[in-house]
Amino acid sequence: MKNIIFIILTLFTVTSCEKEIDLDLDDKSGTIVIEGNITDQPGPYVVRITKSVAFTASNQYPAVTGAQVIVSDNTGQTETLQYLGDGKYVTNTFTGVAGRTYTLKIQAEGQQYTAQSTMPEAVPFDDLTQDSFSFGGETTYTLLPVFTDPSVLGNRYLFNFTVNNMTKKTFEVFSDNVNNGLVNQRPLFLPNEDDEDDPTDHKVVPGDTIYVEMQSIDNNVFTYYSALLQISGDGGPGGGLTPTNPPSNINNGALGYFSAHTVQKRSIVIQ
């Protein structure tokens, strides 16, 4: 089955020191799919609620309307989100702050769904450097996000990047299980070939601008994305994807995720 999670649009093979994650791959077409994000940047923040569809169906994901969506934090801040359309519910005055724990409560179609996510402290995104290597006469460019992992074990990171003004994003997740407390040495691999079926996916060449976003995420969200990277590929409108169902941090059988995370951005022009 296909879910309407607008993430991970190009995937390169990456190594991981995480243990294998058991995935439930049953067809759950018609299941609620929730995508919620709270960040340390000014809102509004969006929670999108849709329905999954079967593999044989077209990439049309029904929006869930009429839901009650409430976000709150452990300091007493709370807000009921307003429906914007296309399954999107948005905040008005809610503020995301690092270090706080956020709760999402949804009442939809007679069912209640809840999730929690704690926003880590931001780890400074100090710089972004370029490198390259050649194989078979082809040049592949890489980027190294420069940051120093804190000495306390357990930091988790999500990086996404886009090329030029394309909407397609590539995601990778890092943990500090190996390089705890050290300067990052793990690169991001940039596209090294054109996709004839997807004009938004092309080989990176000198002159291209790469926009990179660094997120500090909690462990549950890291587990979700790690599993999603194992089972995802290209597809969907505008470069959407067609994952099965990785382990969600949302209860009551919902698919998707709820993430409270920090955001930092940098860009670089390929030389």
N, C-alpha and C positions, 0 to 999 in steps of 0.2 A: 504494500500500500504506500501511498504518497502522503506526505505531510506538508503543510504550508509554512514551513519555517524558512524565512528568507536569510539563509546563511550558507557558508561554505560553498563557493561557486566554482572554484578550481581547487584541486587537491593534489599536492605532491606527496610522495612517500616520505614519512618522517619516522625516526626511531623514537622509542619511548621506553623508559625504565618502569612504567606502570605495569601492574599485573593485568592479565587478560580479564576483560569485562564480559560477563555473560549477558547476552542480549536476547530480549524477547522479540522474535521476528514474526509473530502472528499477524494476520491481516486484521487490522482494527479500523477499517473504513467506517466513517460516521462517528469516530471518537473525537471528543473535544481536543483541540490543539491550542495551547496558550503560549504566547511569546511576550514576556514582560521584562522591561529594563528600567532600573533606577540608577542614575549616575551621579557623580559629584559635579557635573556641569549643570548650568541652569536648565530648567524644564522648558516646555512640558515634557513629561514622560509618557510613554505609550505602552498599553497592554493590548495585544491583538488576539482575538478569539475567533477561531475558524473550526471547520470540520475536516478530518482526513478523508481521502478518497482512495479507492482501490487502484492497483497498478494499471489495470486495464482502462481506467477512466482518463479523460482529458485533464489537463492541469487547471481545473476550475475548482476552487476551494470555497465552499459556502461560508459566508460570514455568519457569525452568531450575534444576533441582535437582542435587545431587551434584557441583557445581563446586568446584574448589579456588581460593580467592581470597586473594591475598597483597598487602598494601600495605607499602611501605618508604619510607624517605627517605634523603637523602644524608649523614646522620649515623650511619647504621647501625641505626636503629630499624626493626623489622619485626614484622609480626603476620599470622597466618593467621586469616581471618574465620570466624565461626560462622554456620551457616544458621538463619534465624529463621522462614522461611516466606514464601509469596507472592513467591518469587524474591529475597528480601532477605537479604544477608549483612552481618553487623555486626561492628564492632571491639569490643574490651573495654578495653584499656589504651592504645591508640595515641593519640598527641598531635599535633595540628596546630600548626605554628609558622610565622609569616610569614618569608619569605626562603628557606625550604627547598624542595628539589625532591622531588616524590613520584612513586613508580612503582607502577603497578597491574599485577599479573600474574594472569591467569585461565586455568585449565585447565578446559575445559568441552566435553563431547561429542566428545572426541578432538582438539580444537583448542586452540591457545594464543593468547591475546590480551594485548597489553601496551600501556601508555600512560604518559605522563609529563606532569606539570603542576607549574609552579613557582608557589608562593603569593607574590604581591606583598606589599610592606609596606602596611599599612592607611593610607588617606588619611582624615583625620578628617571625620566626618559632623557638621558644626557645627550645622546647624539645618534647619528645614523650614518654608517660608513658603507662604501661599496667595494665589492671584490668581484672577480670573475675567474672562470676556468674553462678550458677547451677540451672537448671530447668528440672524436670523429669529425673534426673540422668545424664543429659548431661551438659557439661561445655561449655559456650560461652565466648570467649575472646573479649575484647574491647580494643581500643587504645584511649588515650586522647591526641589530639594535644595541646600542651601548647603554647599559645600566648595571648597577651593582646590586646584587641580591642581598637583602638583609641577612644578618647572621642567624636569626631565628628560623629554623626549618619549617617548611610548610607553605611557602609562597607559591602562588599559581598565577600564570599570565596567559592572556589571549592576545594574539597579534592578528590584525587584518590589514590588508592593503589593497589599493586600487591602482590601476595604471591609467595615467592621463585623466580624461574626463569620463572614463567608462564607469558603468554602474556595477560591473562584476567585481566581486571581492574574493580574496583568498584568505583563509583562516588557518592559523597554526596555534597550538597550545604548548607552553613550556612549563616545566616544574623545576624545583630546585633540589630534587632528590639526589642529583649527582654533583652539581656545582653550587651547593649551598654556600652563601656568603661571599661568592666570587663575582668578578666582572663577567658578564655574559659572553659566551663564545659560540652560541648557537645561531646560525644564519637563517635568513628567510630566502628561499629559492624562488626566483622570478620565472615567469613563463619563458620557455626556450623554443617554442614552436607555434605556428599558426593553427587555429582550428577552423577548417573550411566550413563547418556547420554553424559556427558561432563567431560573428564578426566582432564581438566584444572581447574575444580571447585571442590575443596575438602575441607573437614573439617580442620580447622586450629588446629594444635597440637603443643605441646612444641618442640622447635627446628626449627620451621618454621621461615623464615625471611620475614618480611613485609616491603615493600618499599612504603613510603608515600610521595606524592607530594602535596604541598599547593600552591594554586593560589589565588591571589587577583584579582577579576574580577569586571567589571562594572555592573550596574544594569540591562541593557538590556540583557547581557549574563546570569546573574543570573536568570532572568525571563525565558529565553529560557531553561536553564537546569532544573529549577523547574518544568516547564511544561513537559519536557521530562521525568523526574523522575516519573511523574504521569501516563504516558502512555506507558512506555518502559518495555521490558522484554528481556530474553536471546534469542539468535538466530544469524544466519549469520555465515559466514566463520570465523574461528579463534575466535569465541565468539563475533561476531558483533551483532548488535541489529536491531530490526524491529519497529522503532517508526512510528507514524503517522506524523502529521506535527505541532509541537509546534510553537509558534510565533517567527519568525525569525527577526533579526535586519538587514536583507538584503532586499532591495526593489524589486519591479517588480515581485512579486510572487515567488521568489526563496525560496527553502527550505534550512535549515542549519543555519550556524552562522559565524560571524567574531569576533574574540576575541583578544584584546590586554591585556595581563595580566602578572603579575610577577610570578616567579617560585622559590620555595624553596623545598628542599628534605631532608628527614631523613629516617632512617631505624631502625628496632628493631628486636631482636631475641626473640621469645615467650619463656617464662620461665615456 
